[in-house]
Structures are given as C-alpha cells and as structure tokens.
C-alpha cells in the first residue's frame, strides 16, 4: 500500500479521465434524457 501512495505522488499519471468517463456512462444509464436509446444519449453527451 505504501508503494502505491509513494508512486502516485512521484508519477504525474492519473486514472481520472477513465473514472470520469465511467461515471458519465453510469449517469447516462440512470437518466433517460428523452432519447430513444442508449447510443443516442452517448452521442448527445459528446
């Protein structure tokens, strides 16, 4: 565990972008947005 914390402070990389994308997909699954299907909601978001 200590290695991962030390590594996260030393290396400028993050998984924040992937986490954000996953969160948007989960929100879109829960929110209808009056779109006919899931693909249309993804296109609306981008």
Secondary structure as the mmCIF struct_conf table of DSSP 4:
data_model
#
loop_
_struct_conf.conf_type_id
_struct_conf.id
_struct_conf.beg_label_comp_id
_struct_conf.beg_label_asym_id
_struct_conf.beg_label_seq_id
_struct_conf.end_label_comp_id
_struct_conf.end_label_asym_id
_struct_conf.end_label_seq_id
HELX_RH_AL_P HELX_RH_AL_P1 UNK A 2 UNK A 10
BEND BEND1 UNK A 11 UNK A 11
BEND BEND2 UNK A 15 UNK A 15
HELX_RH_AL_P HELX_RH_AL_P2 UNK A 16 UNK A 30
TURN_TY1_P TURN_TY1_P1 UNK A 33 UNK A 34
BEND BEND3 UNK A 36 UNK A 37
HELX_RH_AL_P HELX_RH_AL_P3 UNK A 38 UNK A 45
#
